[in-house]
Structure formats: structure tokens, C-alpha cells
Amino acid sequence: MAGWEGLRVDLRRLLGEAPEALVVLPDPDSERRERPIRIDLAAWATDIAAELKAKYGDVVELRVGAMTFPAKQLWVNEYSRQCAEHPLSVRGSTYVLRLRCRFGPGGRRARTHW
């Protein structure tokens, strides 16, 4: 298992090869990182996640889309938990949900749906 020095090289490589796969990542030019190092990947980037997990093991904390990797557990942040504790009342109200989807290695955008 490699550490931060190897990971920063791989992150630079991935930024050149598949920048749309990397959603949240540490600055590869920083000197030191605390562990685990969190990296969020696009939902389609499971092969990249598998490569990073195999090489870096517990040094990295990976999320692919909304799921942890490799455990495939739905990742819920603190804000989502607060919303779940205080659900919105929908009686007599109308809500508009606007969705924007990004998918595939090319990052093509689907239409905005109303």
C-alpha cells in the first residue's frame, strides 16, 4: 500500500486522463494529508475507485456517487440527517423539483426537468 506521495501522483494522472471522474479530492500539490484521505468520484467511476482502493486501502475513504466504496452504503451527510428529522409538510402545498443530471465519461448534461 502506498501513501500520500504515490496517491498525489495518481491524482495528477487522473486529473489529466479523466478529470470529470474526480468530484472531491485533496490538492495534489499540498505537502501532507491526514488520513483517511477522502475522494469523491462520479457515479460511473467504479473502475477508478477499485483501482485506488486496491492500491491505497485504508489510506483513502472513497465515495462513488452517493455510495461509499467498496461497502456500497448510502452516504448521508449531516444536512440530510437534519432534513430527515424535520420533514416538510406537504399538505396544501405545491413544490417544484428541478433536476439536473450529468452522466457518462463525457459529462453530457441531460435536459433540466420541471
TACOR-V364542 format. One record per pair of residues at least 12 apart in sequence whose ideal C-beta (glycine too) atoms are under 10 Angstrom apart, sorted by the first residue. I is the first residue (numbers start at 1). J is the second residue. Records with the same first field share a line. If there is no record, write none. Layout:
I=J ; J
This chain:
1=54 ; 55 ; 56 ; 57 ; 58 ; 59 ; 60
2=55 ; 56 ; 57 ; 59
3=32 ; 33 ; 35 ; 37 ; 56 ; 59
4=26 ; 28 ; 30 ; 31 ; 32 ; 33 ; 34 ; 35 ; 37 ; 56 ; 59
5=32
6=55 ; 56 ; 59
7=25 ; 26 ; 28 ; 33 ; 37 ; 39 ; 52 ; 55 ; 56 ; 59 ; 60
8=25 ; 26 ; 27 ; 28 ; 29 ; 30 ; 31 ; 33 ; 37
9=28
10=28 ; 48 ; 51 ; 52 ; 55 ; 56
11=25 ; 26 ; 27 ; 28 ; 29 ; 37 ; 39 ; 52
12=28 ; 29
13=28
14=28 ; 39 ; 41 ; 45 ; 48 ; 51 ; 52
15=28
17=48
18=41 ; 42 ; 44 ; 45 ; 47 ; 48 ; 105
19=107
20=41 ; 42 ; 44 ; 45 ; 102 ; 104 ; 105 ; 106 ; 107
21=39 ; 40 ; 41 ; 42 ; 43 ; 44 ; 45 ; 47 ; 48 ; 49 ; 64 ; 105 ; 107
22=39 ; 40 ; 41 ; 42 ; 45 ; 48
23=39 ; 40 ; 41 ; 42 ; 43 ; 45 ; 63 ; 64 ; 65
24=38 ; 39 ; 40 ; 41 ; 63
25=37 ; 38 ; 39 ; 40 ; 41
26=38 ; 39 ; 60
33=59 ; 60
35=56 ; 58 ; 59 ; 60 ; 61
36=56 ; 57 ; 58 ; 59 ; 60 ; 61 ; 62
37=52 ; 56 ; 59 ; 60 ; 61 ; 62
38=60 ; 61 ; 62 ; 63
39=52 ; 53 ; 56 ; 60 ; 61 ; 62 ; 63 ; 64 ; 69
40=61 ; 62 ; 63 ; 64 ; 65 ; 66 ; 69 ; 75
41=62 ; 63 ; 64 ; 65 ; 69
42=64 ; 65 ; 102 ; 103 ; 104 ; 105 ; 107
43=63 ; 64 ; 65 ; 66 ; 67 ; 102 ; 103 ; 104
44=64 ; 65 ; 102 ; 103 ; 104 ; 105 ; 107
45=62 ; 64 ; 65 ; 69 ; 105
46=62 ; 64 ; 65 ; 67 ; 69 ; 70 ; 72
47=64
48=62 ; 64 ; 69
49=62 ; 63 ; 64 ; 65 ; 67 ; 68 ; 69 ; 70
50=62 ; 64 ; 69 ; 70
52=69
53=69 ; 70
54=70
63=75
66=80
96=114
97=113 ; 114
98=112 ; 113 ; 114
99=111 ; 112 ; 113 ; 114
100=112 ; 113
101=113
